[in-house]
Structures are given as structure tokens and as C-alpha cells.
Amino acid sequence: MSKEKVKEIKKEEIEIDAENMPFGRLASLVAYYLQGKHKVNYAPYIDFPVFIKIKNWGKIIFSGDKLDKKIIYKHTGYIGHLKEYKLKELWQKNPLKVIQKAVAGMLPKNKLRKKRIKRIILI
């Protein structure tokens, strides 16, 4: 890709209304936009600086008993230090982390994933 095409890439802000939207559908939509797949000049190796602003995030729908029964695991890196958290606890404590974790699982596992995850903003 030439330098001229790279200069054409501009920052973009997309606002998503999450009211009455299922959690998984929201996460997949955010992952779609973060990768830049909505653009005509999409290429998997280009990092499009797309910032996603999620409004009405408090009205997201969790289907079934996910809020009470779903367990999220985190490993500290030490032997025997596997931590378990219920989705309800994490959602009350830090909803941005829950959304970031869901979206991270839907993004390609490469060097761009950490940069893209940081572009999610709750308003």
C-alpha cells in the first residue's frame, strides 16, 4: 500500500444506540466497525481509527439467565490463580470491561486488537 493511500485514512466516530439491543449483537456490531469492514477500502492489515461511542448502554438486554449464571474467567499468570467472576458483578463494577472482553473475542487475534479495543467509549 502506498503512502498516499495511508494519508487518506481519517479518524471516524460512530455512535451506536444500545437501547433494547441484545448484548451479543451489540458486541458483534462494534467488532465489525472497529475492523473497518464498513469502509470501501477495507483491508485486514490496515488499522482504521474508528472510535465507537455507545449510548444507552445501561439498557442492554442480556437474554436468558446470562446475567446470573454466566461466569467470566481471568487468569493472573500464576499457578492456581484462576479467578471466577459472575457477569452481574462485573457489569455493576465496570460495564466497559465486559463489553471490551466480549468484543475482543470477536476481533482477529493480532497486534491490532489491543489498539482497537481501547477505542470503545461509553457515553
N, CA, C and O atoms as a printed pandas DataFrame, in Angstrom:
     atom_number atom_name residue_name chain_id  residue_number  x_coord  y_coord  z_coord
0              1         N          MET        A               1    0.852   -1.175    0.000
1              2        CA          MET        A               1    0.000    0.000    0.000
2              3         C          MET        A               1    0.895    1.235    0.000
3              4         O          MET        A               1    1.856    1.312    0.766
4              5         N          SER        A               2    0.583    2.180   -0.845
5              6        CA          SER        A               2    1.401    3.374   -0.953
6              7         C          SER        A               2    1.107    4.348    0.175
7              8         O          SER        A               2    0.075    4.258    0.840
8              9         N          LYS        A               3    2.031    5.284    0.380
9             10        CA          LYS        A               3    1.865    6.267    1.450
10            11         C          LYS        A               3    0.700    7.212    1.181
11            12         O          LYS        A               3    0.102    7.742    2.117
12            13         N          GLU        A               4    0.375    7.425   -0.095
13            14        CA          GLU        A               4   -0.726    8.312   -0.433
14            15         C          GLU        A               4   -2.047    7.774    0.097
15            16         O          GLU        A               4   -2.875    8.537    0.595
16            17         N          LYS        A               5   -2.250    6.465   -0.007
17            18        CA          LYS        A               5   -3.493    5.864    0.460
18            19         C          LYS        A               5   -3.581    5.884    1.984
19            20         O          LYS        A               5   -4.667    6.041    2.543
20            21         N          VAL        A               6   -2.441    5.726    2.654
21            22        CA          VAL        A               6   -2.438    5.747    4.115
22            23         C          VAL        A               6   -2.820    7.128    4.630
23            24         O          VAL        A               6   -3.482    7.236    5.662
24            25         N          LYS        A               7   -2.422    8.177    3.938
25            26        CA          LYS        A               7   -2.761    9.537    4.364
26            27         C          LYS        A               7   -4.254    9.822    4.248
27            28         O          LYS        A               7   -4.772   10.705    4.933
28            29         N          GLU        A               8   -4.950    9.083    3.386
29            30        CA          GLU        A               8   -6.370    9.301    3.196
30            31         C          GLU        A               8   -7.201    8.819    4.388
31            32         O          GLU        A               8   -8.353    9.230    4.532
32            33         N          ILE        A               9   -6.651    7.968    5.234
33            34        CA          ILE        A               9   -7.379    7.413    6.360
34            35         C          ILE        A               9   -7.567    8.496    7.418
35            36         O          ILE        A               9   -6.597    9.087    7.891
36            37         N          LYS        A              10   -8.818    8.750    7.783
37            38        CA          LYS        A              10   -9.130    9.788    8.757
38            39         C          LYS        A              10   -9.845    9.169    9.948
39            40         O          LYS        A              10  -10.442    8.097    9.850
40            41         N          LYS        A              11   -9.772    9.866   11.069
41            42        CA          LYS        A              11  -10.482    9.413   12.262
42            43         C          LYS        A              11  -11.980    9.511   12.026
43            44         O          LYS        A              11  -12.479   10.432   11.378
44            45         N          GLU        A              12  -12.676    8.524   12.578
45            46        CA          GLU        A              12  -14.123    8.483   12.402
46            47         C          GLU        A              12  -14.757    8.114   13.732
47            48         O          GLU        A              12  -14.228    7.283   14.470
48            49         N          GLU        A              13  -15.884    8.730   14.036
49            50        CA          GLU        A              13  -16.624    8.412   15.251
50            51         C          GLU        A              13  -17.995    7.875   14.859
51            52         O          GLU        A              13  -18.727    8.490   14.082
52            53         N          ILE        A              14  -18.320    6.723   15.412
53            54        CA          ILE        A              14  -19.620    6.112   15.149
54            55         C          ILE        A              14  -20.347    5.990   16.474
55            56         O          ILE        A              14  -19.794    5.488   17.453
56            57         N          GLU        A              15  -21.587    6.450   16.501
57            58        CA          GLU        A              15  -22.385    6.385   17.720
58            59         C          GLU        A              15  -23.453    5.301   17.553
59            60         O          GLU        A              15  -24.224    5.309   16.594
60            61         N          ILE        A              16  -23.478    4.368   18.511
61            62        CA          ILE        A              16  -24.424    3.258   18.471
62            63         C          ILE        A              16  -25.381    3.392   19.652
63            64         O          ILE        A              16  -24.952    3.568   20.792
64            65         N          ASP        A              17  -26.672    3.308   19.371
65            66        CA          ASP        A              17  -27.681    3.341   20.421
66            67         C          ASP        A              17  -27.955    1.902   20.856
67            68         O          ASP        A              17  -28.465    1.105   20.068
68            69         N          ALA        A              18  -27.620    1.564   22.101
69            70        CA          ALA        A              18  -27.713    0.196   22.590
70            71         C          ALA        A              18  -29.026   -0.096   23.310
71            72         O          ALA        A              18  -29.168   -1.150   23.931
72            73         N          GLU        A              19  -29.971    0.810   23.235
73            74        CA          GLU        A              19  -31.243    0.601   23.941
74            75         C          GLU        A              19  -31.995   -0.592   23.351
75            76         O          GLU        A              19  -32.217   -0.666   22.142
76            77         N          ASN        A              20  -32.386   -1.530   24.231
77            78        CA          ASN        A              20  -33.114   -2.750   23.863
78            79         C          ASN        A              20  -32.371   -3.598   22.827
79            80         O          ASN        A              20  -33.000   -4.259   22.000
80            81         N          MET        A              21  -31.042   -3.579   22.870
81            82        CA          MET        A              21  -30.230   -4.363   21.944
82            83         C          MET        A              21  -29.605   -5.530   22.702
83            84         O          MET        A              21  -29.055   -5.331   23.785
84            85         N          PRO        A              22  -29.679   -6.748   22.153
85            86        CA          PRO        A              22  -29.025   -7.878   22.825
86            87         C          PRO        A              22  -27.511   -7.669   22.900
87            88         O          PRO        A              22  -26.902   -7.098   21.996
88            89         N          PHE        A              23  -26.929   -8.140   23.983
89            90        CA          PHE        A              23  -25.511   -7.896   24.254
90            91         C          PHE        A              23  -24.599   -8.439   23.156
91            92         O          PHE        A              23  -23.671   -7.753   22.728
92            93         N          GLY        A              24  -24.850   -9.651   22.702
93            94        CA          GLY        A              24  -24.014  -10.271   21.676
94            95         C          GLY        A              24  -24.105   -9.563   20.341
95            96         O          GLY        A              24  -23.108   -9.432   19.631
96            97         N          ARG        A              25  -25.290   -9.109   20.002
97            98        CA          ARG        A              25  -25.466   -8.384   18.738
98            99         C          ARG        A              25  -24.728   -7.053   18.773
99           100         O          ARG        A              25  -24.141   -6.627   17.778
100          101         N          LEU        A              26  -24.764   -6.408   19.923
101          102        CA          LEU        A              26  -24.040   -5.148   20.084
102          103         C          LEU        A              26  -22.539   -5.388   19.935
103          104         O          LEU        A              26  -21.855   -4.637   19.240
104          105         N          ALA        A              27  -22.028   -6.430   20.585
105          106        CA          ALA        A              27  -20.598   -6.727   20.534
106          107         C          ALA        A              27  -20.147   -7.040   19.111
107          108         O          ALA        A              27  -19.079   -6.596   18.690
108          109         N          SER        A              28  -20.944   -7.795   18.371
109          110        CA          SER        A              28  -20.556   -8.133   17.001
110          111         C          SER        A              28  -20.604   -6.907   16.091
111          112         O          SER        A              28  -19.786   -6.780   15.180
112          113         N          LEU        A              29  -21.555   -6.010   16.329
113          114        CA          LEU        A              29  -21.636   -4.774   15.549
114          115         C          LEU        A              29  -20.430   -3.877   15.824
115          116         O          LEU        A              29  -19.864   -3.288   14.903
116          117         N          VAL        A              30  -20.044   -3.778   17.086
117          118        CA          VAL        A              30  -18.874   -2.975   17.458
118          119         C          VAL        A              30  -17.608   -3.561   16.833
119          120         O          VAL        A              30  -16.768   -2.818   16.326
120          121         N          ALA        A              31  -17.465   -4.882   16.864
121          122        CA          ALA        A              31  -16.295   -5.531   16.267
122          123         C          ALA        A              31  -16.243   -5.283   14.761
123          124         O          ALA        A              31  -15.167   -5.079   14.198
124          125         N          TYR        A              32  -17.388   -5.300   14.120
125          126        CA          TYR        A              32  -17.485   -5.043   12.678
126          127         C          TYR        A              32  -16.958   -3.647   12.339
127          128         O          TYR        A              32  -16.162   -3.481   11.416
128          129         N          TYR        A              33  -17.413   -2.651   13.096
129          130        CA          TYR        A              33  -16.987   -1.278   12.832
130          131         C          TYR        A              33  -15.521   -1.043   13.214
131          132         O          TYR        A              33  -14.816   -0.310   12.520
132          133         N          LEU        A              34  -15.055   -1.657   14.309
133          134        CA          LEU        A              34  -13.666   -1.457   14.728
134          135         C          LEU        A              34  -12.683   -1.978   13.694
135          136         O          LEU        A              34  -11.600   -1.416   13.530
136          137         N          GLN        A              35  -13.047   -3.044   12.997
137          138        CA          GLN        A              35  -12.166   -3.600   11.972
138          139         C          GLN        A              35  -12.169   -2.754   10.702
139          140         O          GLN        A              35  -11.263   -2.868    9.876
140          141         N          GLY        A              36  -13.180   -1.908   10.545
141          142        CA          GLY        A              36  -13.262   -1.068    9.355
142          143         C          GLY        A              36  -13.945   -1.765    8.196
143          144         O          GLY        A              36  -13.771   -1.364    7.045
144          145         N          LYS        A              37  -14.715   -2.796    8.476
145          146        CA          LYS        A              37  -15.361   -3.553    7.402
146          147         C          LYS        A              37  -16.489   -2.775    6.728
147          148         O          LYS        A              37  -16.966   -3.175    5.666
148          149         N          HIS        A              38  -16.913   -1.682    7.326
149          150        CA          HIS        A              38  -17.952   -0.857    6.726
150          151         C          HIS        A              38  -17.385    0.071    5.654
151          152         O          HIS        A              38  -18.144    0.737    4.950
152          153         N          LYS        A              39  -16.070    0.120    5.527
153          154        CA          LYS        A              39  -15.416    1.015    4.573
154          155         C          LYS        A              39  -15.199    0.310    3.238
155          156         O          LYS        A              39  -15.075   -0.914    3.178
156          157         N          VAL        A              40  -15.156    1.101    2.178
157          158        CA          VAL        A              40  -14.955    0.551    0.844
158          159         C          VAL        A              40  -13.531    0.035    0.678
159          160         O          VAL        A              40  -13.315   -0.982    0.019
160          161         N          ASN        A              41  -12.565    0.719    1.265
161          162        CA          ASN        A              41  -11.160    0.345    1.111
162          163         C          ASN        A              41  -10.675   -0.545    2.254
163          164         O          ASN        A              41   -9.535   -0.408    2.699
164          165         N          TYR        A              42  -11.517   -1.446    2.730
165          166        CA          TYR        A              42  -11.163   -2.348    3.833
166          167         C          TYR        A              42  -10.039   -3.296    3.422
167          168         O          TYR        A              42  -10.040   -3.865    2.331
168          169         N          ALA        A              43   -9.097   -3.442    4.321
169          170        CA          ALA        A              43   -8.050   -4.459    4.199
170          171         C          ALA        A              43   -7.739   -4.919    5.617
171          172         O          ALA        A              43   -7.665   -4.085    6.519
172          173         N          PRO        A              44   -7.553   -6.225    5.848
173          174        CA          PRO        A              44   -7.392   -6.723    7.217
174          175         C          PRO        A              44   -6.141   -6.226    7.929
175          176         O          PRO        A              44   -6.084   -6.257    9.158
176          177         N          TYR        A              45   -5.140   -5.768    7.185
177          178        CA          TYR        A              45   -3.894   -5.332    7.803
178          179         C          TYR        A              45   -3.858   -3.834    8.076
179          180         O          TYR        A              45   -2.875   -3.340    8.629
180          181         N          ILE        A              46   -4.895   -3.102    7.704
181          182        CA          ILE        A              46   -4.937   -1.652    7.936
182          183         C          ILE        A              46   -5.731   -1.378    9.204
183          184         O          ILE        A              46   -6.791   -1.962    9.428
184          185         N          ASP        A              47   -5.204   -0.482   10.026
185          186        CA          ASP        A              47   -5.906   -0.088   11.241
186          187         C          ASP        A              47   -6.643    1.213   10.971
187          188         O          ASP        A              47   -6.034    2.281   10.915
188          189         N          PHE        A              48   -7.953    1.120   10.804
189          190        CA          PHE        A              48   -8.770    2.307   10.603
190          191         C          PHE        A              48   -9.089    2.902   11.975
191          192         O          PHE        A              48   -9.638    2.206   12.829
192          193         N          PRO        A              49   -8.757    4.175   12.203
193          194        CA          PRO        A              49   -9.033    4.772   13.520
194          195         C          PRO        A              49  -10.512    5.112   13.694
195          196         O          PRO        A              49  -10.918    6.266   13.564
196          197         N          VAL        A              50  -11.303    4.090   13.989
197          198        CA          VAL        A              50  -12.732    4.256   14.187
198          199         C          VAL        A              50  -13.012    4.211   15.684
199          200         O          VAL        A              50  -12.679    3.231   16.350
200          201         N          PHE        A              51  -13.617    5.261   16.210
201          202        CA          PHE        A              51  -13.983    5.327   17.618
202          203         C          PHE        A              51  -15.476    5.032   17.737
203          204         O          PHE        A              51  -16.293    5.653   17.058
204          205         N          ILE        A              52  -15.824    4.088   18.598
205          206        CA          ILE        A              52  -17.208    3.670   18.781
206          207         C          ILE        A              52  -17.721    4.257   20.091
207          208         O          ILE        A              52  -17.170    3.986   21.157
208          209         N          LYS        A              53  -18.764    5.050   20.009
209          210        CA          LYS        A              53  -19.409    5.607   21.200
210          211         C          LYS        A              53  -20.733    4.881   21.390
211          212         O          LYS        A              53  -21.583    4.887   20.499
212          213         N          ILE        A              54  -20.907    4.258   22.548
213          214        CA          ILE        A              54  -22.116    3.505   22.839
214          215         C          ILE        A              54  -22.956    4.313   23.825
215          216         O          ILE        A              54  -22.526    4.595   24.944
216          217         N          LYS        A              55  -24.168    4.683   23.385
217          218        CA          LYS        A              55  -25.061    5.410   24.294
218          219         C          LYS        A              55  -26.193    4.479   24.720
219          220         O          LYS        A              55  -26.481    3.489   24.047
220          221         N          ASN        A              56  -26.823    4.801   25.828
221          222        CA          ASN        A              56  -27.871    3.979   26.447
222          223         C          ASN        A              56  -27.370    2.572   26.760
223          224         O          ASN        A              56  -28.115    1.602   26.621
224          225         N          TRP        A              57  -26.121    2.460   27.177
225          226        CA          TRP        A              57  -25.534    1.148   27.457
226          227         C          TRP        A              57  -26.160    0.495   28.679
227          228         O          TRP        A              57  -26.038   -0.718   28.850
228          229         N          GLY        A              58  -26.811    1.247   29.514
229          230        CA          GLY        A              58  -27.461    0.685   30.686
230          231         C          GLY        A              58  -28.728   -0.093   30.358
231          232         O          GLY        A              58  -29.248   -0.820   31.204
232          233         N          LYS        A              59  -29.225    0.057   29.134
233          234        CA          LYS        A              59  -30.466   -0.613   28.728
234          235         C          LYS        A              59  -30.203   -1.808   27.813
235          236         O          LYS        A              59  -31.098   -2.243   27.088
236          237         N          ILE        A              60  -28.975   -2.342   27.843
237          238        CA          ILE        A              60  -28.632   -3.524   27.046
238          239         C          ILE        A              60  -29.380   -4.728   27.605
239          240         O          ILE        A              60  -29.534   -4.859   28.819
240          241         N          ILE        A              61  -29.838   -5.595   26.730
241          242        CA          ILE        A              61  -30.590   -6.786   27.133
242          243         C          ILE        A              61  -29.654   -7.989   27.191
243          244         O          ILE        A              61  -28.916   -8.256   26.243
244          245         N          PHE        A              62  -29.689   -8.709   28.305
245          246        CA          PHE        A              62  -28.987   -9.988   28.437
246          247         C          PHE        A              62  -30.043  -11.076   28.356
247          248         O          PHE        A              62  -30.924  -11.144   29.212
248          249         N          SER        A              63  -29.970  -11.922   27.349
249          250        CA          SER        A              63  -31.004  -12.935   27.147
250          251         C          SER        A              63  -30.855  -14.079   28.154
251          252         O          SER        A              63  -29.753  -14.398   28.601
252          253         N          GLY        A              64  -31.964  -14.669   28.487
253          254        CA          GLY        A              64  -31.970  -15.812   29.400
254          255         C          GLY        A              64  -31.476  -15.444   30.792
255          256         O          GLY        A              64  -31.732  -14.345   31.284
256          257         N          ASP        A              65  -30.767  -16.371   31.417
257          258        CA          ASP        A              65  -30.227  -16.168   32.763
258          259         C          ASP        A              65  -28.745  -15.794   32.743
259          260         O          ASP        A              65  -28.035  -16.017   33.724
260          261         N          LYS        A              66  -28.278  -15.229   31.632
261          262        CA          LYS        A              66  -26.852  -14.941   31.492
262          263         C          LYS        A              66  -26.326  -14.059   32.618
263          264         O          LYS        A              66  -25.231  -14.286   33.132
264          265         N          LEU        A              67  -27.089  -13.077   32.991
265          266        CA          LEU        A              67  -26.627  -12.125   33.999
266          267         C          LEU        A              67  -26.324  -12.818   35.325
267          268         O          LEU        A              67  -25.392  -12.426   36.028
268          269         N          ASP        A              68  -27.101  -13.842   35.673
269          270        CA          ASP        A              68  -26.899  -14.540   36.941
270          271         C          ASP        A              68  -25.988  -15.753   36.825
271          272         O          ASP        A              68  -25.240  -16.050   37.756
272          273         N          LYS        A              69  -26.037  -16.461   35.699
273          274        CA          LYS        A              69  -25.342  -17.742   35.598
274          275         C          LYS        A              69  -24.005  -17.701   34.855
275          276         O          LYS        A              69  -23.162  -18.569   35.080
276          277         N          LYS        A              70  -23.787  -16.723   33.981
277          278        CA          LYS        A              70  -22.560  -16.695   33.196
278          279         C          LYS        A              70  -21.368  -16.336   34.068
279          280         O          LYS        A              70  -21.411  -15.379   34.841
280          281         N          ILE        A              71  -20.314  -17.112   33.934
281          282        CA          ILE        A              71  -19.095  -16.898   34.710
282          283         C          ILE        A              71  -17.980  -16.487   33.758
283          284         O          ILE        A              71  -17.774  -17.112   32.718
284          285         N          ILE        A              72  -17.274  -15.440   34.124
285          286        CA          ILE        A              72  -16.149  -14.959   33.331
286          287         C          ILE        A              72  -14.869  -15.304   34.080
287          288         O          ILE        A              72  -14.747  -15.045   35.277
288          289         N          TYR        A              73  -13.919  -15.889   33.361
289          290        CA          TYR        A              73  -12.668  -16.336   33.961
290          291         C          TYR        A              73  -11.535  -15.382   33.627
291          292         O          TYR        A              73  -11.489  -14.796   32.545
292          293         N          LYS        A              74  -10.617  -15.238   34.587
293          294        CA          LYS        A              74   -9.419  -14.434   34.384
294          295         C          LYS        A              74   -8.268  -15.167   35.064
295          296         O          LYS        A              74   -8.380  -15.581   36.218
296          297         N          HIS        A              75   -7.181  -15.323   34.351
297          298        CA          HIS        A              75   -6.022  -15.992   34.932
298          299         C          HIS        A              75   -4.924  -14.970   35.148
299          300         O          HIS        A              75   -4.597  -14.196   34.248
300          301         N          THR        A              76   -4.353  -14.970   36.350
301          302        CA          THR        A              76   -3.334  -13.985   36.691
302          303         C          THR        A              76   -1.970  -14.330   36.114
303          304         O          THR        A              76   -1.103  -13.461   36.018
304          305         N          GLY        A              77   -1.769  -15.570   35.733
305          306        CA          GLY        A              77   -0.478  -15.998   35.206
306          307         C          GLY        A              77    0.271  -16.885   36.185
307          308         O          GLY        A              77    1.263  -17.518   35.821
308          309         N          TYR        A              78   -0.195  -16.933   37.417
309          310        CA          TYR        A              78    0.416  -17.789   38.415
310          311         C          TYR        A              78   -0.373  -19.093   38.537
311          312         O          TYR        A              78   -1.575  -19.132   38.273
312          313         N          ILE        A              79    0.312  -20.147   38.937
313          314        CA          ILE        A              79   -0.322  -21.455   39.064
314          315         C          ILE        A              79   -1.417  -21.388   40.129
315          316         O          ILE        A              79   -1.181  -20.908   41.238
316          317         N          GLY        A              80   -2.606  -21.868   39.793
317          318        CA          GLY        A              80   -3.718  -21.901   40.731
318          319         C          GLY        A              80   -4.432  -20.587   40.931
319          320         O          GLY        A              80   -5.278  -20.480   41.819
320          321         N          HIS        A              81   -4.120  -19.583   40.135
321          322        CA          HIS        A              81   -4.725  -18.267   40.304
322          323         C          HIS        A              81   -5.767  -17.973   39.234
323          324         O          HIS        A              81   -5.772  -16.891   38.647
324          325         N          LEU        A              82   -6.636  -18.923   38.985
325          326        CA          LEU        A              82   -7.740  -18.720   38.062
326          327         C          LEU        A              82   -8.880  -18.064   38.840
327          328         O          LEU        A              82   -9.412  -18.639   39.790
328          329         N          LYS        A              83   -9.245  -16.856   38.424
329          330        CA          LYS        A              83  -10.299  -16.106   39.116
330          331         C          LYS        A              83  -11.617  -16.285   38.370
331          332         O          LYS        A              83  -11.644  -16.327   37.140
332          333         N          GLU        A              84  -12.701  -16.390   39.120
333          334        CA          GLU        A              84  -14.037  -16.510   38.554
334          335         C          GLU        A              84  -14.879  -15.321   39.007
335          336         O          GLU        A              84  -14.888  -14.960   40.184
336          337         N          TYR        A              85  -15.586  -14.721   38.052
337          338        CA          TYR        A              85  -16.473  -13.608   38.358
338          339         C          TYR        A              85  -17.803  -13.859   37.668
339          340         O          TYR        A              85  -17.840  -14.343   36.536
340          341         N          LYS        A              86  -18.890  -13.532   38.346
341          342        CA          LYS        A              86  -20.196  -13.610   37.703
342          343         C          LYS        A              86  -20.378  -12.354   36.853
343          344         O          LYS        A              86  -19.886  -11.275   37.182
344          345         N          LEU        A              87  -21.092  -12.533   35.765
345          346        CA          LEU        A              87  -21.311  -11.426   34.833
346          347         C          LEU        A              87  -22.007  -10.251   35.522
347          348         O          LEU        A              87  -21.706   -9.092   35.236
348          349         N          LYS        A              88  -22.923  -10.550   36.418
349          350        CA          LYS        A              88  -23.666   -9.495   37.114
350          351         C          LYS        A              88  -22.737   -8.613   37.957
351          352         O          LYS        A              88  -22.886   -7.391   37.978
352          353         N          GLU        A              89  -21.775   -9.242   38.653
353          354        CA          GLU        A              89  -20.819   -8.485   39.467
354          355         C          GLU        A              89  -19.964   -7.566   38.602
355          356         O          GLU        A              89  -19.792   -6.388   38.916
356          357         N          LEU        A              90  -19.432   -8.111   37.513
357          358        CA          LEU        A              90  -18.578   -7.317   36.640
358          359         C          LEU        A              90  -19.350   -6.203   35.948
359          360         O          LEU        A              90  -18.828   -5.103   35.766
360          361         N          TRP        A              91  -20.591   -6.485   35.562
361          362        CA          TRP        A              91  -21.400   -5.481   34.880
362          363         C          TRP        A              91  -21.679   -4.294   35.802
363          364         O          TRP        A              91  -21.662   -3.145   35.360
364          365         N          GLN        A              92  -21.936   -4.573   37.085
365          366        CA          GLN        A              92  -22.173   -3.493   38.038
366          367         C          GLN        A              92  -20.892   -2.724   38.338
367          368         O          GLN        A              92  -20.925   -1.508   38.528
368          369         N          LYS        A              93  -19.775   -3.424   38.380
369          370        CA          LYS        A              93  -18.498   -2.812   38.727
370          371         C          LYS        A              93  -17.918   -1.996   37.563
371          372         O          LYS        A              93  -17.532   -0.841   37.747
372          373         N          ASN        A              94  -17.858   -2.600   36.362
373          374        CA          ASN        A              94  -17.254   -1.926   35.222
374          375         C          ASN        A              94  -17.833   -2.477   33.916
375          376         O          ASN        A              94  -17.298   -3.443   33.372
376          377         N          PRO        A              95  -18.915   -1.882   33.403
377          378        CA          PRO        A              95  -19.532   -2.394   32.178
378          379         C          PRO        A              95  -18.639   -2.268   30.947
379          380         O          PRO        A              95  -18.763   -3.062   30.015
380          381         N          LEU        A              96  -17.752   -1.292   30.929
381          382        CA          LEU        A              96  -16.856   -1.135   29.786
382          383         C          LEU        A              96  -15.955   -2.354   29.628
383          384         O          LEU        A              96  -15.719   -2.804   28.507
384          385         N          LYS        A              97  -15.449   -2.895   30.736
385          386        CA          LYS        A              97  -14.585   -4.082   30.686
386          387         C          LYS        A              97  -15.338   -5.289   30.117
387          388         O          LYS        A              97  -14.773   -6.076   29.357
388          389         N          VAL        A              98  -16.614   -5.428   30.487
389          390        CA          VAL        A              98  -17.418   -6.555   29.994
390          391         C          VAL        A              98  -17.600   -6.440   28.484
391          392         O          VAL        A              98  -17.468   -7.428   27.761
392          393         N          ILE        A              99  -17.903   -5.234   28.010
393          394        CA          ILE        A              99  -18.085   -5.028   26.574
394          395         C          ILE        A              99  -16.764   -5.243   25.844
395          396         O          ILE        A              99  -16.739   -5.870   24.785
396          397         N          GLN        A             100  -15.669   -4.731   26.395
397          398        CA          GLN        A             100  -14.361   -4.904   25.764
398          399         C          GLN        A             100  -13.984   -6.375   25.666
399          400         O          GLN        A             100  -13.436   -6.803   24.651
400          401         N          LYS        A             101  -14.265   -7.149   26.697
401          402        CA          LYS        A             101  -13.923   -8.567   26.686
402          403         C          LYS        A             101  -14.735   -9.320   25.638
403          404         O          LYS        A             101  -14.209  -10.203   24.960
404          405         N          ALA        A             102  -16.006   -8.976   25.504
405          406        CA          ALA        A             102  -16.853   -9.625   24.504
406          407         C          ALA        A             102  -16.397   -9.278   23.084
407          408         O          ALA        A             102  -16.345  -10.144   22.210
408          409         N          VAL        A             103  -16.071   -8.012   22.869
409          410        CA          VAL        A             103  -15.634   -7.572   21.542
410          411         C          VAL        A             103  -14.256   -8.148   21.211
411          412         O          VAL        A             103  -13.989   -8.508   20.064
412          413         N          ALA        A             104  -13.387   -8.234   22.212
413          414        CA          ALA        A             104  -12.036   -8.767   21.988
414          415         C          ALA        A             104  -12.077  -10.198   21.468
415          416         O          ALA        A             104  -11.237  -10.596   20.660
416          417         N          GLY        A             105  -13.051  -10.966   21.930
417          418        CA          GLY        A             105  -13.184  -12.328   21.455
418          419         C          GLY        A             105  -13.650  -12.415   20.011
419          420         O          GLY        A             105  -13.501  -13.457   19.373
420          421         N          MET        A             106  -14.212  -11.333   19.491
421          422        CA          MET        A             106  -14.719  -11.313   18.126
422          423         C          MET        A             106  -13.746  -10.674   17.137
423          424         O          MET        A             106  -13.957  -10.745   15.927
424          425         N          LEU        A             107  -12.692  -10.055   17.642
425          426        CA          LEU        A             107  -11.698   -9.439   16.764
426          427         C          LEU        A             107  -10.600  -10.444   16.417
427          428         O          LEU        A             107  -10.387  -11.410   17.150
428          429         N          PRO        A             108   -9.905  -10.218   15.301
429          430        CA          PRO        A             108   -8.790  -11.104   14.953
430          431         C          PRO        A             108   -7.695  -11.039   16.013
431          432         O          PRO        A             108   -7.427   -9.982   16.584
432          433         N          LYS        A             109   -7.072  -12.178   16.265
433          434        CA          LYS        A             109   -6.032  -12.257   17.285
434          435         C          LYS        A             109   -4.702  -11.806   16.678
435          436         O          LYS        A             109   -3.884  -12.634   16.276
436          437         N          ASN        A             110   -4.492  -10.502   16.616
437          438        CA          ASN        A             110   -3.245   -9.959   16.072
438          439         C          ASN        A             110   -2.849   -8.698   16.843
439          440         O          ASN        A             110   -3.460   -8.364   17.859
440          441         N          LYS        A             111   -1.832   -8.011   16.355
441          442        CA          LYS        A             111   -1.287   -6.856   17.073
442          443         C          LYS        A             111   -2.243   -5.664   17.117
443          444         O          LYS        A             111   -2.079   -4.771   17.948
444          445         N          LEU        A             112   -3.221   -5.643   16.246
445          446        CA          LEU        A             112   -4.139   -4.507   16.197
446          447         C          LEU        A             112   -5.260   -4.601   17.226
447          448         O          LEU        A             112   -5.949   -3.614   17.485
448          449         N          ARG        A             113   -5.447   -5.784   17.814
449          450        CA          ARG        A             113   -6.595   -5.985   18.697
450          451         C          ARG        A             113   -6.576   -5.048   19.905
451          452         O          ARG        A             113   -7.609   -4.463   20.231
452          453         N          LYS        A             114   -5.441   -4.886   20.575
453          454        CA          LYS        A             114   -5.381   -4.022   21.764
454          455         C          LYS        A             114   -5.680   -2.569   21.420
455          456         O          LYS        A             114   -6.358   -1.878   22.180
456          457         N          LYS        A             115   -5.180   -2.103   20.279
457          458        CA          LYS        A             115   -5.445   -0.724   19.859
458          459         C          LYS        A             115   -6.929   -0.507   19.606
459          460         O          LYS        A             115   -7.502    0.511   19.995
460          461         N          ARG        A             116   -7.537   -1.485   18.948
461          462        CA          ARG        A             116   -8.944   -1.349   18.591
462          463         C          ARG        A             116   -9.842   -1.372   19.824
463          464         O          ARG        A             116  -10.813   -0.619   19.896
464          465         N          ILE        A             117   -9.529   -2.220   20.785
465          466        CA          ILE        A             117  -10.348   -2.338   21.984
466          467         C          ILE        A             117  -10.386   -1.027   22.775
467          468         O          ILE        A             117  -11.399   -0.703   23.394
468          469         N          LYS        A             118   -9.301   -0.288   22.753
469          470        CA          LYS        A             118   -9.232    0.968   23.509
470          471         C          LYS        A             118  -10.106    2.059   22.911
471          472         O          LYS        A             118  -10.304    3.101   23.537
472          473         N          ARG        A             119  -10.632    1.839   21.711
473          474        CA          ARG        A             119  -11.441    2.857   21.033
474          475         C          ARG        A             119  -12.931    2.757   21.335
475          476         O          ARG        A             119  -13.736    3.433   20.694
476          477         N          ILE        A             120  -13.307    1.933   22.291
477          478        CA          ILE        A             120  -14.706    1.822   22.679
478          479         C          ILE        A             120  -14.963    2.801   23.831
479          480         O          ILE        A             120  -14.237    2.806   24.825
480          481         N          ILE        A             121  -15.998    3.622   23.686
481          482        CA          ILE        A             121  -16.300    4.640   24.687
482          483         C          ILE        A             121  -17.780    4.532   25.065
483          484         O          ILE        A             121  -18.644    4.410   24.197
484          485         N          LEU        A             122  -18.056    4.579   26.358
485          486        CA          LEU        A             122  -19.441    4.585   26.845
486          487         C          LEU        A             122  -19.848    6.018   27.150
487          488         O          LEU        A             122  -19.152    6.721   27.883
488          489         N          ILE        A             123  -20.975    6.455   26.589
489          490        CA          ILE        A             123  -21.449    7.814   26.868
490          491         C          ILE        A             123  -22.840    7.761   27.475
491          492         O          ILE        A             123  -23.420    8.802   27.783
